[in-house]
Amino acid sequence: MSDDAGELAPDGIEEGKRLMRVGGDKGLSLADRLSERLHRLTWRTPFHTLHLRGRHPLKLIAVPDDPLLGDVRRGQALLAGHLDFRGERRAIEGLDLRTLEAPRAFTDHLHSFAWLRDLSTVATRAQGAPIAEDLMSRWIAAHGEKVAGDAWRADLWGRRILFWTAHAPLILSSADLIYRSKVLNALARGARHIDRSADKAPPGPARVAAWAGVVAAGLLIPGGDPRRSFGEAGLARALATGLFEDGGAVSRAPGALADMVALLAMLREGYAARRLDLPEFVAAALARMIPALLGVAHADRSLSSWQGSAPLDAERLGDLIAASGIRTRPLRQARDWGYQRLAAGGTVAIMDAAPPPVARVVDGGCASTLAFELSEGEARIVVNCGGADAASLQLPPALVQGLRTTAAHSTLTIADSNSTAIHPDGTLGRGVGEVELSRQESENASRIESSHDGYARRFGFVHRRQLILSGDGKELHGEDSLLPRGRRRRIGTTPFSLRFHLGRGVEASPTADGQAALLRLPTGALWQFRTRGGTLAIEDSLWIDGDGRPLATQQLVLTGRADSGGAVTSWLFKRAN
């Protein structure tokens, strides 16, 4: 993305700017795909096999702490003899990792050994070590020698090194010297493998994970100082390509940003275990990432749902921020991260005011431009359906794909179409290429006006949205306009819909005039929604929670038709008690 910034207001908020989506509809080229395949073929060459040989470490220099707690339910499932991840469950007994067929998200979780965190959260060493060593033995038998497949992806090796070293007591407690030697040898071979392949990982969390693994190996495997220096240089590059200058993830997904924070927090403990200072570039990256992450958190400090991410709850987000070692305030306006934050009197509104992520940096983006979420205290009033990348693996693929659409977000759609095309493989195509933004702040209100051109080519309209949050946080005024663009005069009218997906537990009741609805929040608070310029209906919806489960909710749907001159629809959310 590039932007033409306006002048700064006294409080540092930019009054106007334009964001452009540069090369947004182009995914990986044929040359890129061939390069990746050729790189994997090199893993089988004698030269690469020779590179993996070296001295077998006898022990680790230090064992860092894992600064984060795992998932209690997944940990208890492991104690009960099952691997459980996002609704997919497999019995450990009889599990053959050579022939395992499962969704990619499940196998990635297995290969990363992130489940060690879950196990250590609920089990003592005596309880957890037999389970961890059993799965470790199965993994080494299936993948320890054969350098092939996803199990040897650079990002998964990076994560494995972080988790193996942090949870060494669970996997290296055995008195079996042959088993211990196999684990330590696999660790050393994996480190040598990603020395040469970390930069081949996709930009963002995958590349950061790979280089974090290189650095961790340099810190914790004997004789690793040269590798540590080499890895730090690679990690600096990975952070530069994976983050915007404002600290947001290039995929524009809060989940991806949280993942990178967690990786750096684990790496931070590796330096602490060696009593070494964290490199300045890592500390500086965290200092940018945390405000950006907090900027998309609601009033209760849980994450909002954008670009397929799950709504991380306040406790987990709090643990993540504590692990980062950064204390700061939320970023109100992010230049490229693209999220605008309005906050007053315990009410928070978060708006997507930037083009969608470019196809090259994300597998499955969402057509969510100009959508918003709204919360008061612990209650979410307006949400996006969210969670496409974190949903239960048991959900139908068509439903997961539907979570990426414009209609699954609280914004306007024209003729039931997406503002940015979504290809069958989940990548984004043509649509929003330019977003214009203006923001003003005063003691009485905060105002955002933004527009996008996603419907201009097909329907001849620009969508403009204005949000005004009152100084006391009790009113959110909104206006959505369709402005004609182009010289050709359109014949007839064009249907449009405005959707406001309601938060979990919000009960909507229509008023007699059909132009308003009373919203009862789970906290007992009452809010009123009122509109002018459309027909209001209350329909079913769903929301993906932090565990990836679809929960039944409601949505307010405003429908109307735009003639050749466009259309204007005004609406208001107002606290009623």
TIKE-893471 format. One line per field, with one value per residue (C-alpha): x, y, z. Coordinates in nm, 2 decimals. Each point is the difference from the previous one (the first is absolute). Example, Ala and Ser with C-alpha at 12.3 -4.5 7.8 and 13.67 -1.06 7.14 Angstrom:
2
u: (1.23 0.14)
v: (-0.45 0.34)
w: (0.78 -0.07)
***
This chain:
577
u: (0.00 0.10 -0.17 -0.01 -0.03 -0.17 0.12 0.00 -0.25 0.12 -0.06 0.19 -0.30 0.03 -0.29 0.01 0.18 -0.04 0.10 0.08 0.00 0.31 0.00 -0.28 -0.17 0.32 0.09 0.31 0.13 0.07 0.37 -0.06 -0.18 0.27 0.27 -0.17 -0.03 0.36 0.11 -0.18 0.17 0.34 -0.08 0.05 0.34 0.33 0.12 -0.28 0.03 0.37 -0.09 -0.22 0.29 0.20 0.08 -0.28 -0.07 0.01 -0.22 -0.15 0.18 -0.31 -0.37 -0.21 -0.35 -0.31 -0.15 -0.35 -0.26 -0.15 -0.36 -0.13 -0.26 0.26 0.24 -0.27 -0.07 0.37 -0.01 -0.31 0.19 -0.12 0.14 -0.27 0.02 -0.28 -0.26 0.23 0.08 0.24 0.09 0.37 0.00 0.07 0.06 0.23 0.15 0.12 -0.35 -0.19 -0.26 -0.16 -0.07 0.31 -0.07 -0.01 0.33 0.17 -0.10 0.13 0.33 0.07 -0.02 -0.20 -0.20 0.29 -0.12 -0.35 0.14 0.23 -0.28 -0.21 0.26 0.30 0.32 -0.07 -0.35 0.09 0.34 -0.12 -0.26 0.25 0.27 -0.24 -0.11 0.36 0.11 -0.28 0.10 0.37 -0.08 -0.22 0.18 0.33 0.21 -0.21 0.05 -0.33 -0.35 -0.16 0.16 0.33 -0.14 0.22 -0.27 -0.09 0.36 0.03 -0.30 0.12 0.34 -0.17 -0.24 0.25 0.25 -0.27 -0.15 0.31 -0.09 -0.30 0.19 0.35 -0.07 0.04 0.29 0.02 0.32 -0.08 -0.33 0.16 0.27 -0.26 -0.19 0.31 0.13 -0.34 0.02 0.35 -0.10 -0.31 0.21 0.24 -0.30 -0.15 0.33 -0.05 -0.38 -0.13 -0.01 -0.21 -0.29 -0.29 0.02 -0.16 -0.04 0.15 0.33 0.02 -0.05 0.28 0.25 -0.10 0.08 0.35 0.07 -0.13 0.22 0.30 -0.08 -0.06 0.20 0.37 0.23 -0.28 0.13 0.07 -0.35 -0.16 0.16 -0.10 -0.35 -0.04 0.07 -0.26 -0.26 0.05 -0.08 -0.30 -0.15 0.07 -0.20 -0.27 -0.09 -0.11 0.18 -0.29 0.05 -0.29 0.03 0.01 -0.28 -0.21 -0.11 0.01 0.05 0.32 0.13 -0.08 0.18 0.32 -0.01 -0.02 0.30 0.21 -0.12 0.13 0.33 0.03 0.01 0.28 0.21 -0.10 0.10 0.35 0.00 0.04 -0.17 -0.28 0.12 -0.11 -0.18 -0.22 -0.09 -0.07 -0.23 -0.19 -0.04 -0.18 -0.19 -0.18 -0.16 -0.13 -0.14 -0.17 -0.14 -0.23 -0.10 -0.34 -0.09 0.04 0.35 -0.11 0.09 -0.24 -0.06 0.19 0.15 -0.10 0.14 -0.17 -0.11 0.28 -0.14 0.12 0.18 0.21 0.07 0.10 0.24 0.15 0.06 0.16 0.22 0.12 0.12 -0.16 -0.24 -0.17 -0.32 -0.21 0.08 -0.29 0.09 0.22 0.14 0.03 -0.13 -0.32 -0.22 -0.15 -0.09 -0.27 -0.03 -0.20 -0.18 0.06 -0.12 0.24 -0.06 0.26 -0.01 0.18 0.10 0.27 0.01 0.00 0.33 0.19 -0.04 0.38 0.01 -0.31 -0.17 -0.35 -0.09 -0.34 -0.20 -0.07 0.08 -0.19 -0.15 0.00 -0.05 -0.15 0.02 -0.09 0.18 -0.01 -0.27 0.05 -0.28 0.10 0.25 0.12 -0.07 0.38 0.21 0.05 0.36 -0.08 -0.34 -0.07 0.15 -0.34 -0.17 -0.10 0.26 -0.28 -0.09 0.36 0.04 -0.32 0.16 0.24 -0.27 -0.11 -0.35 0.17 0.12 -0.19 0.01 -0.18 -0.03 -0.14 -0.20 0.12 0.35 0.34 0.18 0.32 -0.01 0.07 0.15 -0.08 0.35 -0.08 0.22 -0.13 -0.04 -0.11 -0.22 0.10 0.31 -0.03 -0.13 -0.03 0.00 -0.07 0.00 -0.07 0.01 -0.17 -0.11 -0.36 0.05 0.24 -0.08 0.12 -0.10 0.13 -0.08 0.11 -0.03 -0.07 -0.33 0.09 0.10 -0.29 -0.29 0.12 -0.01 0.25 -0.10 0.06 -0.05 0.00 0.02 -0.04 0.05 -0.13 0.24 -0.19 0.00 -0.38 -0.07 0.15 -0.14 0.05 -0.06 0.05 0.00 0.02 0.16 -0.01 0.33 0.06 -0.16 -0.24 -0.35 -0.15 -0.35 -0.23 0.09 0.26 -0.08 0.22 0.00 0.15 0.08 0.06 0.09 -0.08 0.22 -0.06 -0.30 -0.13 -0.38 -0.16 -0.36 -0.16 -0.21 -0.35 0.10 0.25 0.28 0.17 0.09 0.07 0.32 0.03 0.36 0.11 0.11 -0.35 0.07 -0.25 0.10 -0.23 0.06 -0.18 0.02 -0.11 0.01 -0.05 -0.22 0.11 -0.02 0.14 0.16 0.20 0.38 0.29 0.33 0.32 0.11 0.36 -0.02 -0.10 -0.36 -0.29 -0.25 -0.35 -0.05 -0.22 0.06 -0.17 -0.04 -0.09 -0.09 -0.06 0.05 0.23 -0.10 0.25 0.06 0.10 -0.15 0.05 -0.10 0.04 -0.01 0.07 0.10 -0.10 0.02 -0.36 0.06)
v: (0.00 0.36 0.31 0.38 0.14 0.32 0.24 -0.12 0.14 0.13 -0.34 -0.19 -0.14 0.05 0.21 -0.16 -0.26 -0.24 -0.37 -0.20 -0.37 -0.06 -0.33 -0.12 -0.25 -0.18 -0.31 -0.21 -0.02 -0.32 0.07 0.04 -0.34 -0.17 0.15 -0.15 -0.34 0.00 0.11 -0.30 -0.23 0.12 -0.15 -0.35 0.08 -0.15 0.36 0.09 -0.34 0.08 0.34 -0.16 -0.20 0.12 -0.05 -0.14 0.23 -0.18 0.25 0.35 0.30 0.12 -0.06 0.31 0.05 0.00 0.34 -0.10 -0.25 -0.26 -0.10 -0.19 -0.20 -0.11 -0.09 -0.21 -0.18 -0.09 -0.14 -0.20 -0.14 0.22 0.28 0.26 0.31 0.22 -0.28 -0.27 -0.28 -0.30 -0.27 -0.01 -0.38 -0.16 0.34 -0.05 0.33 -0.15 -0.05 0.27 0.17 0.31 0.36 0.21 0.22 -0.32 -0.14 0.33 0.01 -0.35 0.06 0.33 -0.17 0.30 -0.26 -0.03 0.34 -0.14 -0.32 0.19 0.23 -0.29 -0.27 -0.05 -0.13 -0.35 0.01 0.18 -0.15 -0.35 0.16 0.25 -0.27 -0.23 0.26 0.11 -0.36 -0.04 0.33 -0.09 -0.34 0.15 0.32 0.02 -0.14 0.07 0.36 0.05 0.13 0.26 -0.14 0.15 0.34 0.28 0.16 -0.33 -0.07 0.35 -0.06 -0.35 0.13 0.26 -0.25 -0.28 0.22 0.17 -0.33 -0.21 -0.15 -0.17 -0.15 -0.06 -0.15 -0.35 -0.21 -0.16 0.14 -0.12 0.18 0.32 -0.01 -0.03 0.30 0.22 -0.12 0.09 0.34 0.06 -0.12 0.22 0.30 -0.07 -0.04 0.33 0.18 -0.03 0.01 0.26 0.27 -0.23 0.01 0.24 0.35 0.05 -0.25 -0.29 0.18 0.15 -0.34 -0.15 0.26 0.00 -0.37 0.07 0.26 -0.24 -0.28 0.24 0.10 -0.35 -0.25 -0.01 0.18 0.21 0.36 0.03 -0.14 0.25 0.30 -0.14 -0.07 0.35 0.16 -0.23 0.07 0.38 -0.05 -0.22 0.26 0.28 -0.20 -0.13 0.33 0.34 0.30 0.06 -0.35 -0.18 -0.33 0.02 -0.25 0.25 -0.29 0.05 -0.37 0.02 0.29 -0.18 -0.30 0.20 0.16 -0.34 -0.12 0.29 -0.04 -0.36 0.12 0.26 -0.27 -0.17 0.31 0.02 -0.36 0.09 0.32 0.20 0.32 -0.02 0.15 0.36 -0.07 -0.27 0.24 0.28 -0.24 -0.10 0.37 0.06 -0.32 0.02 0.34 -0.12 -0.32 0.20 0.23 -0.28 -0.11 0.08 0.18 -0.33 -0.04 -0.30 0.01 0.09 -0.23 0.10 -0.19 -0.34 0.03 -0.13 0.24 -0.07 0.05 0.26 -0.24 -0.15 0.34 0.13 -0.30 0.07 0.36 -0.08 -0.25 0.26 0.23 0.30 0.24 0.25 0.15 -0.11 0.14 0.22 0.03 -0.23 0.12 -0.34 -0.24 0.18 -0.01 0.31 0.00 0.23 -0.02 0.21 -0.08 -0.37 -0.04 -0.10 -0.01 -0.16 0.06 -0.16 0.31 -0.14 -0.22 -0.38 -0.18 -0.07 -0.36 -0.07 0.03 -0.18 -0.34 0.10 0.37 0.15 0.26 0.22 0.35 0.27 -0.26 0.08 -0.16 0.17 -0.09 0.15 -0.14 -0.38 -0.02 0.00 0.18 -0.02 -0.26 -0.17 -0.38 -0.05 -0.31 -0.14 -0.10 -0.11 -0.18 -0.35 -0.25 -0.17 0.29 -0.04 0.17 0.20 0.16 0.08 0.16 0.20 0.15 0.18 0.18 0.36 -0.11 -0.17 0.34 0.30 0.22 0.06 -0.24 0.07 -0.26 -0.27 0.03 0.03 0.34 -0.20 -0.33 -0.32 -0.28 -0.37 -0.04 0.27 0.27 0.34 0.14 0.32 0.25 0.26 0.18 0.33 0.12 0.36 0.10 0.31 0.01 0.29 0.01 0.24 0.00 -0.07 -0.28 -0.20 -0.02 -0.23 0.03 -0.26 -0.13 -0.28 -0.07 -0.38 0.04 0.28 -0.22 -0.24 0.22 0.36 0.09 0.10 -0.11 0.27 -0.06 0.25 -0.09 0.26 -0.12 0.25 0.13 -0.20 -0.32 -0.03 0.06 -0.13 0.19 -0.16 0.09 -0.22 0.16 -0.14 0.27 -0.03 -0.03 0.00 0.18 -0.27 0.06 -0.32 -0.11 -0.13 -0.06 -0.20 -0.20 0.04 -0.14 0.13 -0.28 0.05 -0.34 0.00 -0.13 -0.32 0.03 0.32 -0.02 0.22 0.09 0.21 0.31 0.05 0.25 -0.24 0.25 -0.09 -0.28 -0.03 -0.19 -0.17 -0.08 -0.29 0.25 0.13 0.33 0.11 0.16 0.13 -0.03 0.24 0.06 0.22 -0.09 -0.37 -0.30 -0.16 -0.38 -0.22 -0.32 -0.30 0.02 -0.17 0.09 -0.21 0.00 -0.02 -0.38 0.00 -0.10 0.15 0.16 0.11 0.38 0.26 0.27 0.33 0.02 0.33 -0.04 0.27 0.09 0.26 0.19 0.15 0.29 -0.23 -0.05 0.11 -0.20 0.14 -0.20 0.03 -0.22 0.17 -0.12 0.00 -0.04)
w: (0.00 -0.05 0.14 -0.05 0.35 0.09 0.27 0.36 0.23 0.34 0.17 -0.27 -0.18 -0.38 -0.14 -0.34 -0.20 -0.29 0.01 -0.31 -0.05 -0.22 -0.19 0.23 -0.23 -0.10 0.19 -0.02 -0.36 -0.19 0.05 0.38 0.02 -0.21 0.22 0.31 -0.16 -0.11 0.35 0.15 -0.26 0.12 0.34 -0.15 -0.16 0.14 0.05 0.24 0.18 0.05 0.13 0.27 0.14 0.30 0.36 0.22 0.29 0.34 0.18 -0.03 0.14 0.18 0.02 -0.05 0.15 -0.21 0.09 -0.11 0.13 -0.22 -0.06 0.30 -0.20 -0.25 0.28 0.17 -0.32 -0.03 0.35 -0.11 -0.30 -0.28 -0.22 -0.03 -0.21 -0.13 0.01 -0.16 0.24 -0.04 0.25 0.08 0.05 -0.34 -0.17 -0.30 -0.10 -0.33 -0.13 0.19 -0.21 0.16 -0.07 -0.05 0.31 0.21 -0.14 0.03 0.37 0.04 -0.18 0.18 0.34 0.13 0.18 0.25 0.14 0.05 0.17 0.23 0.11 0.15 0.08 0.23 -0.16 0.12 -0.16 -0.32 -0.09 -0.10 -0.24 -0.14 -0.05 -0.16 -0.26 -0.04 -0.08 -0.25 -0.17 -0.02 -0.14 -0.27 -0.08 0.18 -0.29 -0.31 -0.11 -0.18 0.02 0.22 0.31 -0.12 -0.09 0.14 0.20 0.17 0.08 0.15 0.22 0.10 0.11 0.22 0.16 0.03 0.19 0.21 0.10 0.01 0.34 -0.16 -0.30 0.15 0.34 -0.12 0.13 -0.35 -0.14 -0.35 0.00 0.14 -0.26 -0.28 0.13 0.03 -0.34 -0.16 0.16 -0.14 -0.34 -0.01 0.09 -0.28 -0.24 0.07 -0.01 -0.38 -0.03 0.24 -0.26 -0.22 0.25 -0.09 0.14 0.34 0.28 -0.20 -0.08 0.35 0.15 -0.22 0.09 0.36 0.00 -0.15 0.27 0.28 -0.13 0.00 0.36 0.14 -0.19 0.09 -0.25 -0.14 0.02 -0.37 -0.07 0.24 -0.17 -0.34 0.13 0.15 -0.34 -0.16 0.27 -0.05 -0.37 0.08 0.23 -0.26 -0.26 0.24 0.16 -0.11 0.14 0.25 0.14 -0.17 -0.18 -0.38 -0.02 0.20 0.22 0.38 0.05 -0.21 0.20 0.33 -0.13 -0.08 0.35 0.16 -0.21 0.11 0.36 -0.01 -0.15 0.26 0.26 -0.19 0.04 0.37 0.06 -0.14 0.20 -0.32 -0.10 -0.26 -0.33 -0.04 -0.33 0.17 0.29 -0.25 -0.20 0.31 0.10 -0.33 -0.01 0.34 -0.06 -0.34 0.16 0.28 -0.26 -0.13 0.36 0.13 0.32 0.20 -0.16 -0.22 -0.37 -0.27 -0.30 -0.32 -0.29 0.12 0.35 0.31 0.28 0.25 0.35 0.24 0.23 -0.28 -0.15 0.34 0.04 -0.34 0.07 0.33 -0.17 -0.24 0.28 -0.17 0.18 -0.22 -0.13 -0.30 -0.33 -0.11 -0.36 -0.19 -0.34 -0.18 0.26 -0.10 0.31 0.15 0.36 0.17 0.37 0.26 0.33 -0.01 -0.36 -0.28 -0.38 -0.23 -0.37 -0.30 -0.19 -0.24 -0.31 0.06 0.02 -0.32 -0.12 0.02 0.38 0.11 -0.09 0.09 0.03 0.06 -0.20 0.31 -0.10 0.20 0.24 0.37 0.34 0.31 0.37 0.33 0.30 -0.01 -0.26 -0.38 -0.17 -0.37 -0.12 -0.32 -0.04 0.00 0.07 -0.35 0.08 0.35 -0.04 0.10 -0.25 -0.01 -0.16 -0.37 -0.23 -0.17 0.34 0.08 -0.34 0.07 0.31 -0.23 -0.20 0.03 0.12 0.30 0.12 0.14 -0.31 -0.33 -0.29 -0.35 -0.17 0.24 -0.14 0.17 0.00 -0.09 -0.19 0.19 -0.21 0.07 0.16 0.25 -0.15 -0.08 -0.35 -0.15 0.19 0.25 -0.13 0.17 0.34 0.09 0.37 0.20 0.38 0.25 0.37 0.24 0.37 -0.11 -0.26 -0.21 -0.37 -0.28 -0.36 -0.24 -0.35 -0.23 -0.37 0.02 -0.18 -0.24 -0.30 0.01 0.13 -0.04 0.37 0.27 0.35 0.26 0.37 0.28 0.37 0.28 0.37 0.25 0.27 0.27 -0.21 0.02 -0.37 -0.32 -0.31 -0.33 -0.36 -0.31 -0.34 -0.36 -0.21 -0.38 -0.18 -0.37 -0.29 -0.11 0.14 0.15 -0.09 0.27 0.37 0.18 0.32 0.30 0.36 0.32 0.25 0.37 0.15 0.37 0.28 0.19 0.23 -0.14 -0.04 -0.26 0.00 -0.28 0.07 -0.13 -0.27 -0.16 0.01 0.33 0.23 0.37 0.08 0.34 0.08 0.22 0.26 0.04 -0.19 -0.26 -0.33 -0.27 -0.37 -0.24 -0.37 -0.28 -0.37 -0.01 0.10 0.33 0.07 0.28 -0.14 0.13 0.00 0.16 0.17 0.03 0.37 0.13 -0.01 -0.37 0.08 -0.20 0.23 -0.11 0.01 -0.17 -0.25 -0.09 -0.38 -0.18 -0.36 -0.27 -0.36 -0.15 -0.32 -0.24 0.25 0.28 0.35 0.36 0.31 0.35 0.32 0.37 0.29 0.33 0.36 0.13 0.38)
***
